[in-house]
Amino acid sequence: MGKEHWENIYVTKGMHELSWFQKVPTTSLELIKKFAKNKQDAILDVGGGDGFLVDNLLVLGYTDITVLDISQNAIDRAKKRLGKLADKVKWIVADITEFVPKQEYVIWHDRAVFHFLTHLDDKENYRKLVNTAVSGYFILATFSDQGPNKCSGLEICKYSELDLQAFFSDIFRMTSSFKYNHPTPFGTYQNFIFSVFNKMNE
């Protein structure tokens, strides 16, 4: 996905210069609270960077949180912000296309990583990862068919509800899907589609 590109983004841009910035990621939090019934449920935030989802999950009392990001700089920024609380989180620096999970996750949360995968091989690797690493719910927020054509200077892929349902339907059932207009710090909007998938009993 271009590690050097993302390391540079997190070195040169402040938090409020990032289009995906959310002080309180309300939509993601509400979905996680709905499906992570136990505070001990393992939660993975893919592409969490220096975002505030982890802060809010810690406040809510979740105890098994993993944040994965391709950028060491992003992870370091999050750790610095959290201080001693960072010790309560598992941090993984990895490209999602090369990630080798060491545990299963009740909740896999991805807001704005999947749409950066533009090659079919990478998308299929992602699907295999989700299929094997998720025991409960897969929460995906990606650019909708009404979303932008580029993000952070990179080409992206846009998706409809039917696109996502078809792609992940081998062992997941889509339980809900809705569009959301994300307000960026620049006064513009990016149209996302949030989808929740439940792993079907094998």
C-alpha positions in Angstrom: 0.0 0.0 0.0 3.0 2.3 0.1 4.5 2.5 3.6 6.8 5.4 2.6 3.8 7.5 1.5 1.9 7.0 4.8 5.0 7.6 6.9 5.4 10.9 5.1 1.8 11.8 5.7 2.1 11.4 9.4 5.4 13.3 9.5 4.3 16.3 7.5 0.6 16.7 8.5 -1.0 17.5 11.8 -4.1 15.7 13.0 -6.5 18.3 11.8 -5.0 18.2 8.3 -6.1 14.6 7.8 -9.4 14.2 6.0 -10.4 11.2 8.2 -10.0 13.0 11.5 -12.8 12.5 14.1 -12.4 13.6 17.7 -15.2 11.2 18.6 -15.8 8.5 15.9 -19.5 8.2 17.0 -20.7 5.8 14.3 -17.9 3.3 14.7 -18.3 3.4 18.5 -22.0 2.8 18.4 -21.5 -0.2 16.2 -18.8 -1.7 18.3 -20.8 -1.2 21.5 -23.7 -2.9 19.9 -21.8 -6.0 18.9 -19.0 -6.3 21.4 -21.1 -7.5 24.3 -18.3 -8.2 26.7 -15.6 -5.7 27.7 -13.1 -8.6 27.2 -14.0 -9.1 23.5 -10.9 -8.9 21.3 -11.2 -5.8 19.0 -8.9 -5.0 16.1 -8.9 -1.5 14.6 -7.4 -1.8 11.1 -5.7 1.4 10.0 -6.3 3.0 13.4 -3.3 5.3 13.0 -3.3 8.1 15.5 -7.1 8.1 15.5 -9.3 8.5 18.6 -11.2 5.3 18.4 -8.8 3.6 20.8 -9.0 6.4 23.4 -12.8 6.1 23.4 -12.7 2.3 23.6 -10.4 2.5 26.6 -12.8 5.0 28.3 -15.6 2.5 27.7 -13.6 -0.2 29.5 -12.6 -2.5 26.7 -9.5 -4.5 27.7 -8.4 -6.4 24.5 -7.7 -3.7 21.9 -5.3 -4.0 19.0 -4.5 -1.1 16.7 -2.8 -1.9 13.4 -1.4 0.6 11.0 1.1 0.6 8.2 2.8 3.8 9.7 5.2 3.6 12.6 4.9 7.4 12.9 1.1 7.2 13.3 1.4 4.6 16.0 4.1 6.6 17.8 1.8 9.6 17.7 -1.1 7.7 19.3 1.2 6.2 21.9 2.6 9.6 22.9 -1.0 11.0 23.2 -2.2 8.1 25.4 0.9 8.1 27.6 0.7 5.2 30.2 -2.6 4.1 28.8 -0.8 3.0 25.6 0.5 0.0 27.6 -3.1 -1.3 27.7 -3.2 -1.6 23.9 -1.5 -4.0 21.5 0.2 -2.1 18.7 1.0 -3.6 15.3 2.9 -1.9 12.5 2.1 -3.8 9.3 0.7 -3.5 5.9 -2.7 -5.1 6.0 -1.9 -7.1 2.9 1.0 -8.7 4.8 -0.6 -9.0 8.2 -0.4 -12.4 9.9 -2.9 -12.5 12.8 -1.8 -14.2 16.1 -5.3 -14.3 17.5 -9.0 -14.3 16.6 -11.0 -11.1 16.9 -14.6 -10.8 17.9 -14.7 -7.4 16.2 -12.7 -6.4 13.1 -13.1 -2.7 12.5 -11.9 -1.0 9.4 -12.7 2.7 8.6 -11.0 3.8 5.4 -8.4 1.1 4.7 -10.2 -1.3 2.3 -10.9 1.3 -0.3 -7.1 1.9 -0.8 -6.7 -1.7 -2.0 -7.0 -1.3 -5.8 -5.5 -4.6 -6.9 -7.7 -7.8 -6.9 -4.9 -9.9 -5.3 -4.8 -7.5 -2.3 -8.5 -7.5 -2.0 -8.7 -11.3 -2.0 -5.9 -11.5 0.6 -7.9 -9.1 2.7 -11.0 -11.2 2.4 -9.0 -14.3 3.4 -7.7 -12.5 6.4 -11.1 -11.5 7.6 -12.5 -15.0 6.9 -9.8 -16.6 9.2 -9.2 -13.9 11.8 -12.8 -12.9 12.7 -14.9 -15.0 15.0 -17.8 -12.5 15.4 -18.4 -9.3 13.5 -16.6 -7.4 10.7 -17.4 -3.7 10.6 -16.3 -2.0 7.4 -16.5 1.7 6.5 -15.3 2.4 3.0 -16.0 5.0 0.3 -19.4 4.5 -1.2 -20.3 4.7 -4.9 -21.0 8.4 -4.2 -17.6 9.0 -2.5 -14.4 10.7 -3.8 -12.2 9.2 -6.5 -9.0 9.8 -4.6 -7.8 10.2 -1.1 -4.5 11.4 0.2 -3.3 11.6 -3.4 -4.0 7.9 -4.0 -6.4 6.2 -6.2 -9.2 4.3 -4.4 -12.0 1.9 -5.1 -15.7 2.8 -4.4 -18.4 0.4 -3.4 -22.1 -0.1 -3.3 -23.9 -2.2 -0.8 -24.4 -5.0 -3.4 -20.6 -4.9 -4.2 -19.7 -5.5 -0.6 -22.3 -8.0 0.1 -21.2 -10.1 -2.9 -17.5 -9.8 -2.1 -17.7 -11.0 1.5 -20.7 -13.3 1.2 -18.7 -16.6 1.3 -18.8 -16.9 5.1 -20.3 -13.6 6.2 -23.8 -12.3 6.3 -24.4 -8.6 5.9 -26.6 -7.6 8.8 -26.8 -3.9 8.1 -25.5 -1.2 5.7 -26.0 2.5 5.5 -24.3 5.6 4.0 -22.7 8.3 6.0 -21.5 11.7 5.0 -18.2 12.3 6.8 -17.5 16.0 7.4 -13.7 16.6 6.9 -11.8 19.3 8.8 -11.7 21.2 5.5 -15.5 21.8 5.3 -16.1 19.1 2.7 -17.8 15.8 2.9 -16.8 12.2 2.0 -19.6 9.7 1.4 -18.9 6.4 3.2 -20.8 3.2 3.3 -20.8 1.5 6.7 -21.5 -2.3 6.6 -21.7 -4.8 9.4 -21.1 -8.5 8.6 -21.7 -11.4 11.0 -19.7 -14.6 10.5 -22.1 -17.4 9.7 -21.9 -20.8 11.6 -19.9 -23.2 9.6 
